[in-house]
Amino acid sequence: MKAIIKRELHSLLTGVSGYIFCGFILLFAGIYMTVINLKSGSANFEYVLGNMAFIFLVAIPILTMRSFSEERRQKTDTLLYSLPVSMTKIVLGKYIAILIFLALPIVIIGLYPLILSFFGKVYLPASYGALLGFWFLGGALGAIGLFISSLTENQAVSAVVCLIVLLVNYFLSSIASYVSSSAQASSVAFIVSFVIIGALLYFMTKNPVLSGGVVIAGAAAAIIINVISPASIEGLFPKILGKLSLFDRFFVFPNGEFSLSSLIYFAVVAAVFIFFTVQSMEKRRWS
């Protein structure tokens, strides 16, 4: 796995996309620090990170678009399958390299609160708590980008699809507010969600029993609850939908709150999409 990590880091450090990614983040960090901390005289560096979260919409697709897409385009993915390591270790190696590379600009940004503290009182725990949340957010989004990259051999398609998925997640709370809160609407929405989950499971595993079972069980549960106790699912789907937003969970950090539950949520999302990526690559190996 160390060889995979070194290979990926070398690729990122010698490629254009890696420098664009770091430059993009550092550019906006400098701009927002100048506007918020220097010109406005605010001592809250965490506000900079809160305003910077949207740059992941572009930066993450740039960072992850070539992870597996380039391997498939150049047909070097067959070499990955022949390595004496499991596909899980290969995917983890690529993901760890992304986390390390993501940490490079964040370490540099970590110097900014210390510099500002020479000119005034900066609450460092809030600043570095938000910085940790920023890195965890990037890690969760990076896992999503890695999975999308494993689905196509075209880097541009990978980047565009990743951008769309992250954009939807960014506005998930706003989208949830337009969903009807009635019990019937929630029931239908849950059924559609289980159908999508079942389709994804079938794509990953090619197991019709597992995927069909999830769809039938989920749909049956949604219908039964709607008939027996419609009040219990009234407004439940839009509420859950809003809770799924990665960005909304990050925004509590710039507000001065250190949320351990948000960090755990980021880690769980990353683990789920790493699992999906492994299954996607295994499916290609045997197809």
N, C-alpha and C positions, 0 to 999 in steps of 0.2 A: 504493500500500500504506500510505503514511503516513496517508491519509485514513481508511482502515479502522481502523488502530490508534487514531487519535484518537477516532473514533466509538465504538469498543468501550470505550475507557477512560472516555469521557464517560458512556456507558451504565452502566458499573460504578460510577463515582463518584457518579452521581445516583440509582442504584437501591438498593433495600433489600438485595438479595442481596449486593452488594459490602460494605456496612457490616456485615452479619451475618457474612460470611466473615472480615473483618479482626478484628472484635470477638471472634469465636469463637477464633481463633488466639491473640490477645493475652491473652485471659482465661485460657486454659490455660497459656500461657507464664508468666504471673504466678503462677498457682497452683502449678505445679511448681517454679518457682524459689524460691518461699517455702518449700515443703516440703523440697526437696532441698538447696538451697544455704543458705538462711537458718536454718531450724529444725534441720536435721540437720548443718549446718556443713560440708557437702561443698564442695570447691573446683572440682569437675568440672561445669562448666556443660553439657558435652556430654550428661550424663545426663538433663538436662531435655529435650533434643531427642529422645533415645531414647525417653523416655516419652510424648512428644507425637506421635509418628508416627501413632498410631491416629486422631488427629483429622482426618486427611485423608480418612478413610472418610466423613465427613459434610461436611467443608469443600469438597472438590473437587466433589461433586455440586451443592452450592449455587452454586459459582462457575461451573460450565460448563453447567448445565442449560438456560439460556436462549440459549446461543451461537447455535445454528441452529434450535432448537425454536421459539423466539419468532419468528424470521424466517418460518418455515413457517406458523405459526399465523396471523400477521398478513398473510401472502401478500406480504411484502416481499422474500422470497427471489428473486422474479422481477427485482427491481431489481439484485440482486447479479449475476445472469446477464447483465444488459445493460451492466454496467460495462466500460470499455475496459481491463480487466486480466484476467489469467488466473485461473482458479479456484484455482490453487496459491497465488498472491499473496493472494487473499482469505482463504483458510484460514490462511496464514502470518500475515497481519495480525491475525486474531482470536487466533491462538495466541500471538503476541508480546505482545499486549495482556494476555492471561492471565498470561504470565510476568512482565510489568512489575507487574501488580496483585498477583501473588503475592509479589513482592519487597518491596512496601510494608511489610507487617507484619514481614517478615524483617529488613529494615533497622532497624526499631525494636528488635526482639529482639536485634540485633547490638550494641546499646548496653549490654545487661545484663552481659556479661562484663567490659566496661570499668568499669562501676559496681562490680561485685563485686571487681575488682582493687584498688580503693581500700581494701578492708577485709581483704585477704589475697592470697596468691599464687595466681593463676589461670593455668593453662597455656593461653594464648590460641590458639596454633596448633591445638590439639585442638578448642577451642571453635568457632573459625571454620571449621575443616575440616568439622566436623559440621554447621555452619550451611550451608555450601556443598552438602553432601550432601543436606540437608533441602530446599533449593531445587531441586536436580536431581530429587529424588524427587517433589516437587510438580509439576515440569514434566512428568515422564513420566506421572504419574497424570492431569494436566490434559489431555494429548493423548488419553488413553483417554476421558475425559469428553467432550471435544470431538467425538470420533468417534461416541460414543453419542448425543449431542445431534443429530447430523446424520441420525440414523435415524428420528426421530419428531418430530411437531409438538406433542407434549404435554410440558410442562416436568416435570410430576410423574412421568410414566413415565420420562423421561430420568434424573431424579434417582434414582428407585428402582432402575432397571436398573444405573446407574453404581455405586450403593451395593452392590448384590449382586456385581457384577464385582470391585470393589475388596475386598470382604469375602472373596471366594474367594481372591483373590491374597494377602491378609493371612494367611490360614490355609493357604496352599498347601503349606508344609512339613509341617504336621500331616496334611493330606489325603494327601500323598505317602507318609507312614509307614503308612497303611492299605492302600496298593496292594500287591498280591502281588509279590514279587520274582522269581517263577519266569519262565523264558524264555517260556512260552506266554502268561502274563498280559501281559508286556511286548510281545509280538508283537501280541496282540489290541488292546492299548491304542494302539500305534502305528498300526495300521490304522484304528481309530476316529478317531484324531487327524487322519490324512490325509483321511478322509472329511469331517471338519468343516472342514479347511482348503480342500478342494475346493469344498465348499458355499459357503464365504465368498468364494472366488475367483469362483465363478459368479454370486453375488449382486452382486459388484462389477463384473465385466467382461461378464457374459452370454456368456462364451466357453466353450462346452461342451468344445471340444478341449483348451484349457488346463487347465480345472478337472478334466476327466476324466483327462487325462494325468497330473496330479499325484497323483490318487487311485490310479490303476492302478500307476504307477511306485512310489509309496510303499508301497502294499500288497504289491506283488510283492517289493520289497526286504526288507520285514519278514518275509514268509513264507520267502524263500530263506535269509536269515540264520538264521532259527529252525531250518530244516532242516539247513543246513550246519554252523553253529557256534552252537548254542543257548547255550553258556556265555558268549559275547560280549555277549549282550543280557540276560543274567540280572541283574535288578535295575536295568537301565539306565533304564527309563521313570520309576520313582519318583525316581531320582537326578536326571534331567533336570527332572522336574516341580518338585522342590525348588529347583533352581537358577533357576527362572523367577520366583520370588518377588521383587518389587521391594523389599518391606519388609525381607526378610532381608538383601538386599544393602546396604540402608541401615544396618542395625544394627551393621555393623562400624565405622562412624564414631564412634558414642558409646563404643565400646570402645577408642578411642584410635588406631585404624588409619585412615590416609588411603588409600582404595582408588580408584586411577585406573580400574581395570577396572569398578568399579561405576558410576562417572560415565559411562564410555563406554557401558555397558549401558543406563543411563537415557536417554542421548542416542539410542541406536539404537531403543529402544522408542518414544520420542517421534516419531522420524522415520517409523517404520513406521505408527503410528496417524495421523500427519498425512497420509501417503500414502493410507491407507484412507479418511480423511475427504474428501480430494480426489476419490477415485474414487466415493464415495457421493454427493457433490454433483454430479459429472459425470453419474452415472447418472440422477439426478433431472432434470437439465437436459434430457436426451434422451428421457426417458420420457414 
